[in-house]
Amino acid sequence: MRSLLASSDVAARPLGRLAALPAASRDMVEMMACLGGRAELGVLAAATGQSADVVERHLAPALGNGVLLAETGAHDAVRFRHDRIREAILAKLDTQQRRSLQLALARRLAATPELVAVAAQQYLPVIEAITDAAERSHVLALLRRAAEQASISVPVSRASGTRSAPVQTGRTRRTESVERQQLSDPLGYGETTSSTI
């Protein structure tokens, strides 16, 4: 019981400060939560359409009050202090809000060729919301490119509106299972913050 309360308190303290963040900082944290438990600053800049300086400025309050932690290295990044913080942020977004955020993030990310895999990760949960035929075709092509980059199979039927098989066939069930897991997290960021966008 004590460990459960302590774990809950770890998440509750930063969450209590979340509401006090400036609106721009809250928006940035919400977008980061959609991306994953960890995000490189360059990815956040591409996903939000903001410059790196603006991203850092909006993240500063969340870093200052313990919602986020900074990681320095070859590619500077930020991560949530606790995975429950990200989970709580996502829980506060209704389905339409989260869908709109992910679609906007995916569209911006898709403009950067080296971030195709991250864009695909955002597109997959919201692909049915794309009604424009030209955009659906573009997204299907993007998913294929992401599959080629990650050497994995992509179930294209949802994007094309058909009952077609995965792009690549002739694989064992074990291999397909591994590939599906890789597709859900193509860069290996994971849902928790203990390791890692």
C-alpha positions as CSV (number, residue, x, y, z in Angstrom):
1,M,0.0,0.0,0.0
2,R,2.8,2.4,0.9
3,S,4.6,1.8,-2.4
4,L,1.3,2.4,-4.3
5,L,0.7,5.7,-2.5
6,A,4.3,6.8,-3.1
7,S,4.1,5.9,-6.8
8,S,0.8,7.8,-7.1
9,D,2.4,10.8,-5.3
10,V,5.3,10.9,-7.7
11,A,2.9,11.5,-10.6
12,A,0.4,13.7,-8.6
13,R,2.9,16.4,-7.7
14,P,3.9,17.3,-11.3
15,L,0.3,16.8,-12.5
16,G,-0.8,19.4,-9.9
17,R,1.6,21.9,-11.5
18,L,0.5,21.1,-15.1
19,A,-2.6,23.3,-14.8
20,A,-0.4,26.2,-13.8
21,L,1.7,26.0,-17.0
22,P,1.2,28.8,-19.6
23,A,-1.2,27.8,-22.4
24,A,1.6,27.4,-24.9
25,S,3.5,25.1,-22.6
26,R,0.5,23.0,-21.9
27,D,-0.1,22.7,-25.7
28,M,3.5,21.6,-26.2
29,V,3.3,19.0,-23.5
30,E,0.0,17.6,-24.9
31,M,1.6,17.3,-28.3
32,M,4.7,15.6,-26.8
33,A,2.4,13.2,-25.0
34,C,0.8,12.2,-28.3
35,L,4.3,11.5,-29.7
36,G,5.4,9.3,-26.8
37,G,7.2,9.3,-23.5
38,R,10.4,10.9,-24.9
39,A,11.0,13.3,-27.8
40,E,14.1,14.8,-29.3
41,L,13.8,18.5,-29.7
42,G,14.3,18.3,-33.4
43,V,11.4,15.9,-33.7
44,L,9.2,18.2,-31.6
45,A,10.1,21.2,-33.7
46,A,9.1,19.3,-36.9
47,A,6.0,18.0,-35.3
48,T,4.8,21.3,-34.0
49,G,5.9,23.5,-36.8
50,Q,7.9,25.7,-34.4
51,S,11.6,26.6,-34.4
52,A,13.9,24.8,-31.9
53,D,14.2,28.0,-29.9
54,V,10.4,28.4,-29.6
55,V,10.1,24.7,-28.6
56,E,12.7,25.1,-25.9
57,R,11.0,28.3,-24.6
58,H,7.6,26.5,-24.3
59,L,9.1,23.5,-22.7
60,A,11.0,25.5,-20.1
61,P,8.1,25.9,-17.6
62,A,7.4,22.2,-17.7
63,L,11.1,21.4,-17.1
64,G,11.2,23.9,-14.3
65,N,8.3,22.4,-12.3
66,G,9.2,18.8,-12.8
67,V,6.7,17.6,-15.4
68,L,9.5,16.9,-17.8
69,L,13.2,16.0,-17.6
70,A,15.9,17.1,-20.0
71,E,18.4,14.7,-21.7
72,T,21.5,16.1,-23.3
73,G,23.6,14.4,-25.9
74,A,24.1,14.2,-29.6
75,H,20.4,14.9,-29.9
76,D,19.0,16.8,-27.0
77,A,15.6,15.4,-25.8
78,V,13.0,15.7,-23.1
79,R,11.0,13.0,-21.4
80,F,8.2,12.8,-18.9
81,R,9.3,12.4,-15.3
82,H,6.9,9.6,-14.9
83,D,4.9,7.5,-17.4
84,R,1.7,8.2,-15.3
85,I,2.1,11.9,-16.1
86,R,1.8,11.2,-19.8
87,E,-1.1,8.8,-19.3
88,A,-3.0,11.4,-17.3
89,I,-2.4,14.1,-20.0
90,L,-3.7,11.7,-22.7
91,A,-6.7,10.8,-20.5
92,K,-7.7,14.4,-20.3
93,L,-7.9,14.6,-24.1
94,D,-11.2,13.5,-25.6
95,T,-11.2,11.3,-28.6
96,Q,-11.7,14.1,-31.1
97,Q,-9.0,16.3,-29.5
98,R,-6.4,13.5,-29.6
99,R,-7.3,12.6,-33.1
100,S,-7.0,16.1,-34.3
101,L,-3.7,16.5,-32.6
102,Q,-2.2,13.3,-34.0
103,L,-3.4,14.1,-37.5
104,A,-1.8,17.6,-37.3
105,L,1.4,16.1,-35.9
106,A,1.5,13.5,-38.6
107,R,1.0,16.0,-41.4
108,R,3.8,18.2,-40.2
109,L,6.2,15.2,-39.6
110,A,5.4,13.8,-43.1
111,A,7.1,16.9,-44.6
112,T,10.4,15.7,-43.2
113,P,11.7,12.6,-45.1
114,E,13.9,11.4,-42.3
115,L,10.9,11.4,-39.9
116,V,8.6,9.2,-42.1
117,A,8.5,6.5,-39.5
118,V,7.4,8.9,-36.8
119,A,4.8,10.3,-39.1
120,A,3.5,6.8,-39.8
121,Q,3.2,6.2,-36.1
122,Q,0.9,9.2,-35.8
123,Y,-1.1,8.4,-38.9
124,L,-2.0,4.8,-38.0
125,P,-4.4,5.5,-35.1
126,V,-6.2,8.2,-37.1
127,I,-6.1,7.0,-40.7
128,E,-9.8,6.4,-40.9
129,A,-10.4,10.1,-40.2
130,I,-8.7,11.0,-43.5
131,T,-11.5,11.3,-46.1
132,D,-9.7,13.1,-48.9
133,A,-8.7,10.6,-51.6
134,A,-5.5,12.4,-52.5
135,E,-4.3,12.5,-48.9
136,R,-5.2,8.9,-48.3
137,S,-3.1,7.9,-51.3
138,H,-0.2,10.1,-50.0
139,V,-0.5,8.5,-46.5
140,L,-0.6,5.0,-48.0
141,A,2.7,5.8,-49.9
142,L,4.2,7.1,-46.7
143,L,3.3,4.0,-44.8
144,R,4.9,1.9,-47.5
145,R,8.1,4.0,-47.2
146,A,8.1,3.6,-43.5
147,A,7.7,-0.1,-43.9
148,E,10.6,-0.2,-46.3
149,Q,12.8,1.8,-43.9
150,A,12.0,-0.4,-41.0
151,S,11.9,-3.6,-43.1
152,I,8.5,-4.4,-41.7
153,S,5.0,-5.3,-43.1
154,V,2.3,-2.6,-43.1
155,P,-1.4,-3.5,-43.1
156,V,-2.4,-1.2,-45.9
157,S,-6.1,-2.2,-46.1
158,R,-7.2,0.5,-43.6
159,A,-5.5,3.2,-45.7
160,S,-6.7,2.0,-49.1
161,G,-10.2,1.0,-48.0
162,T,-9.7,-2.5,-49.4
163,R,-9.2,-5.9,-47.9
164,S,-5.7,-6.3,-49.3
165,A,-3.0,-8.3,-47.6
166,P,0.1,-6.7,-45.9
167,V,2.6,-5.2,-48.3
168,Q,5.0,-8.0,-47.7
169,T,3.8,-11.7,-47.5
170,G,5.2,-15.1,-47.0
171,R,6.3,-14.3,-43.4
172,T,5.9,-16.5,-40.4
173,R,3.3,-15.6,-37.7
174,R,6.2,-15.0,-35.2
175,T,7.9,-12.6,-37.7
176,E,4.6,-10.8,-38.4
177,S,4.0,-10.4,-34.7
178,V,7.4,-8.8,-34.2
179,E,6.9,-6.6,-37.2
180,R,3.6,-5.3,-35.9
181,Q,5.2,-4.5,-32.6
182,Q,8.0,-2.6,-34.4
183,L,5.4,-0.7,-36.5
184,S,3.6,0.5,-33.4
185,D,6.9,1.9,-32.1
186,P,9.2,2.1,-35.2
187,L,11.9,4.1,-33.5
188,G,11.9,2.0,-30.3
189,Y,10.8,4.8,-28.1
190,G,8.3,2.8,-26.1
191,E,5.4,3.9,-24.0
192,T,7.3,4.3,-20.7
193,T,9.8,6.9,-19.8
194,S,12.2,4.5,-18.1
195,S,14.2,4.0,-21.4
196,T,12.7,6.5,-23.7
197,I,10.6,9.7,-29.1
